[in-house]
Amino acid sequence: MAGLYLHIPFCKKACHYCNFHFSTSLNLKNDFLKALQKEIELTTTSEYIEQNYLGDEIIETVYFGGGTPSMLDREELDTIMSKLVQHFNISSSAEITFEANPDDIYLQKLKDWKASGINRLSIGVQSFFDEDLAWMNRAHNSDQSLFAITAALQEGFDNFSIDLIYGSPGLTTDKWEHNVQQAIQIGVPHLSCYALTVEPSTALDKMILSKKSADVDPEKQAEQFLLLADWTEAAGYEHYEISNFAKPGKRSRHNSSYWQGKKYLGLGPSAHSFNGNSRQWNVANNAVYIQSLNNNTLPVEKEFLTETHQLNEYIMTSLRTVEGINTSEVEDRFGKEALSHIYDLSKKFVLAGKIKASGNVLQLTREGKLHADGIAADLFR
């Protein structure tokens, strides 16, 4: 079983914190859509069968990300879906997720998405406060967010997620609690909550450097993360991955596949792929992507993963989840030496209360989740 990720590289506005690949110009949109269809063909047709990255795997998840996929119209989305069904073996029970901004959501669009095969939404709310949205340079307001969620529920999207950002300079603890409780009270089944990160060369980075904005406060971010964990647990959400919280049965199957080490193919500029033995990524340039595919060439770079790379990949992804590192799996896949290495390096984190060792599982504690990346790096071989 495998997944597909499609990167739709267009946005109405550039959010101040964002470093994903996108363009606010739609000049190349039609050319991009043609190139995307060509890429789907080249990755699967017999003429280019050596490029078939997933082999004959059944596709159990499809994820439209970006960028802003909700900028696609009905005809454009249907064309892409038709091409995917034509060239991939997509399961009849596949989870098909569509990222959407609140300002793009209204009743007819929701009906269109459902008719096109979309059965899960990921809505980019970020905050229910207009002043925070303006500071982020988002294209929507809080009323649009509330309408989008209510409309999604009305149209039968009982499986959807919203994104929220915490730890921004203007987000007080009271405002953060309001954001989380608002989502809980409305009945949002899945929350993806991210600490604001200042990425180099973004508008936010420049605002902080020029003293036009305060910097982020790591202590406040840690406090808001721990409060988030408390509030969601009390409301019956499962904290199944560091940034993700779900009501029973509402985990993101697609994102879970990343953390479980399943195969996935990325389509579109800047999209990444993984099949266990290698990792590859498309060029992050719309014009170059289009030109390459017009010449029947996949715009991709690839690296093959050594056993050490594969072990480190397993440590990094599994440690983020509630299931943690399965030591039996480590021994089966990588040998006793690798297992001994992990046990030796994890002892100091167990003693510090950041890792819990239970049976054949090593899990991050709530305190450990605050230092997940650093702990994983220390466990790498």
N, C-alpha and C positions, 0 to 999 in steps of 0.2 A: 504494500500500500504506500502511496506517495501523495505529494501535494503540488499544486501549481500556485505561483505568485505572479501577478501581473502588475507592473508598475505603470501607472498613468501619470505622466510627468507634467501636469498643468495645474496651476492654482490661480485664483482670482487675485490674491494678495500674498505678499511674502511675510509670514509671521516672523517676528523679531528674533525668536529663539531657534528657528528651524535651519538645519543644515542638510536636509534631504535634497535629492536632486529633483528640481522642478523648474518650470518657466511660467512667467505670468503673461507671456505672449502666446497667442493661439495661432500664429502664422503657420506653424508646422504641424498643426493638429491633424489635418487630413492626410498629410504625408506620413505622419507617425502611425496612424491607424492602418494604413496600407502596409507599412513596414512591419508592424506587429503581426499582421496576418501572415506575412512572408516568413517571419521568424517561427511562427507556429508550424508552418509547413516544413521549413528546413530542419527543424528539430525532430521530425517524425517520419518524413517520406522516405521511401526506399532508396531514392537517388542519393540521399545524404544520410543513410542509415547509421554511418559511423558517428554521427552527431547525436544519435538518440540517447540522451543522457539518462533517461529513466528506464530504458528497456521496455518491457511489457507490463510495467507496474500498473495496477488499477489506481485511479486517482480518487482519493477519498475526501480531499479538501481543495477548494479553489479560493484564492484570496485576491481581491482587487484592492491594491493600495496605491500610495502616491506620495506627493501630489494629491489630487482631488478627483477620484473616480466619479463622484456624483456630478461632475461637469459633463459627463457623457450624456448624449441624448438616447432615447429609446432605440432608435435605429442603429446607432453606433454600438450600443451594448449588445443588441441582438446579433449583430454581425460577428462580434467577437465570440459570443457564446456559441453561435453556430459553428464557427471555425474550431473552437475547442472540442466540441462534441464530435466533429468530423475527424479530428486527428488524435484524440486521446480517449482512452477507455475510462470514462468518468462513471463512477458508481451511481446507481439510482438514489442512494441515500447520502450522497456527498453533501458536506457542509460547504455552502458557497457564500462567502462573506464579501460585503461591499462597504468600503469606507465612504462616509458621506458627511458633509458639513451641514449644520442645521439650516443655513440659509438656502440650501438646495432642496430641502425636504418639504414637500407638500403632498396632499392626498393622491393626486393623479400620478405623481412620480413614484410614490410608494406602490401604487397598483401596478405601474409599468415594471418596476424592479421585480416585484413578485412574479409577474407574468413572464419575465425574462429568465426566471430560475433562481433569482437571489432569495436565499432563505435565512440569511443572518446579516445584520447591519453592525457597523462600528461607527458610532457618531462622535465627531470631534467637538465635544462641548467645552472642555478645558476649565470653565468656570461659569457660575451662575451670576456673576457680578459684572455689570457693564464696564466699570472702570478697569477691571482686570483684563477684560477682552480688548478694550481699547489700547491698554499698555502692551499687550501681546501683538497688536495689529491684526486681530482676527477679523473676518469678514461678516460675522454674525453678532447678534446681541442676545441677551438672556431670554427675552420673550420668544425668540426664534428657537432657542434650545428647548424650552418647555413645550412649545408647540410640536417640535420635531419628535420628542419622546412620546407625547400623548398621541400624536398621529400614528406613529409606528405601532404602538399598542393597539390602537383602534383598527388598523389595517391587518392585524393578526401577526405582526412580527413579535412573537413571544420570545425569540432568541436574538438578543442584541446586546451590544456593549456601549458604554460611553467612556470617553477619555477625560480624565481630570488631571490637572497639574498642581502640585503643591511645592512649597518652599520658595515661591517667588517673593521678591522684596516687599510687595504691598499686601501679601496674603497673611492676615492675622490668624491666630488659632481659631477665633470665633468665626471668621469668614470661611475657614477651611471646614470647620464642623458643619456650617450651613450647607456648603457644597455637597459634602458626603451625605448628610441627613436628607437633603433634598432628593438626591438620587435614590436613597433607600425608601423614602416615603412614596415616591412616584411608582416604585416597583421595578427599577432597572435591574435586570437579572445578572449583569456582569459589569464589573468596573475594572478599567485599566488605569492605574494611577502612577504618575511619573514625577520624580523630583526634577525640578527645573535644572537643566544643565546648560552651562554657558559654553557653547561650542566656538572654537576659534573662527574669526572672520565673519561671524554672524552680526546682524544689526545690534543684537543684545550685547555682544562682546564689545562692540564699538561704543555703545551707549555707556557701558560701565567704565571703559577706559577713559572716556571723555567726561566722566563724572555726571552724566545726564541721568544715570540710574544708579541706585545702590546695588552692591554686589549681593549674591546669594549668601545666606548664613547657614553653614553646614549643621550647626547645632539646632537651629530652628527646623531645618529639613528633617533631621533625625527625630525630633519631638513630634512633628506632624505625621511622620511615617508610623511611629508607634501608636499614636492616637488613632490613626486610620485602621491599623490592625485591630485595636480594641473595638472600635465602633462597628466595623464590618463583622467581626466575630459575634458580637452581641446581636446583630441583625440576621445571623444565620448564613453568612457568606463563608465559603471555604477559601482560605488564603493559599491557593494551590501553586502559585509562583510569585516571586518577590513583588512584582508590580501588578498582579492579577488576582481578582477576587470574584468568585462565582457562586450563585445559588446552586443547590444540588442539580446536577445534570446539565448545567449551563457553561461548563468550561469551553474555552475556544479550542476546538479540535485541531484547527490549523496551527495555531501558535504552540499548542502542546506537542505537535509533531516535531517542531524545531528542537524542543527541549528533550524529546525522546530519541533524537538522532535519526529520525526517518528521512527518506529521500524527498527532495523537493527541487523543482525546476523554476527558475526565475525568468520571466519574459518582460521585455521592455528595457529602456536605458537605465543603467545602474543596478538592475536586478541581479541578485546572487542566487547560486544554485549549490546543492550539496547532495552527494549520493553515497556517502560513507567512505569512499576511496579518494574522492577529489572534491575540490571546491572551484567554482568558476564564477565570473562576474562579467556583466556587459558594460560596455563603455558608458560613462556618465556624461554623454553629450548627445543631444537630440539630433543635430544635423549629421554628425558622424555615424550615429546609429542608423539613421535613415539611408544615408549614402551606402553604407556597408551592405545593408540588406537589399538595396536596389541592385547591387552587384552580386547577389546570391551568396553573400558571405556573412557568417554569424560574427557579430562584433564582440567577441568574447576572449577573455584571458582565463587560463586554467592553472591550478597548482594541484599536484598529487600529494596526498597526505601520508606521511610516514606513520608507523605504529605509534610513535611518540606523539605526533600531532593528533592522532585519533584518540589516544588516551586523554590528552589535555582537553580536547573538545568534549569528551564525555564528562570529565570533571567539571568543566565550566558550565555546561548546560544542565546536568543533573543536579548539581548543588543548588541551583536556583529554585528547584521544585520541592514540593512537600514530600515527594518520594525520596529525595536525596540520592546519595551515592550508594549503589547496591554493591557491596564488596564481593559477593559471589559472582556477579556479572563481570567485575573488574578482573577477578582471577580467571574466569573462563575465557575472556577475550584477550587479556593482556599478560596473564601469567602471575605466578606467586611473587616475583620480584617487584612488579608494579604495585601489587596489593601491599606488600611490606613497605614500600616507599610511601604510599598514601597513609598507612597506619602510623608510621614514624613521624611524618610531618603534621599529622592531624592532632597528635597528643597535646601540643601546647594550646590548641584551640578548644579541645575538650576540657582541659583544666581551667581555661579562661571563661568557660561557659558560653562559647560561641558556636560550638558543634556538639550535638547530642549523638552519642554512640549507643545504638540499641539493636541488638542482634547483628544482622549483617547489613545494617543501614547506618550511614553517617548523614545527619541532617543539620542544617543551620538552625540555631535557636533564633528567637526573635531578635536578640542582641546581635547575633551573628549575621543576620540579614542586612544589617547596617553596613557591614564590611565585606559583602559577598565577593566582589571582584578581587579585592586584595587577598582574601582567604583562598579563593580558587587559584590565583596566581602563585601563592606560596605552596600549593599542593601539586603544581605542575611538575612533570618530569623534564 
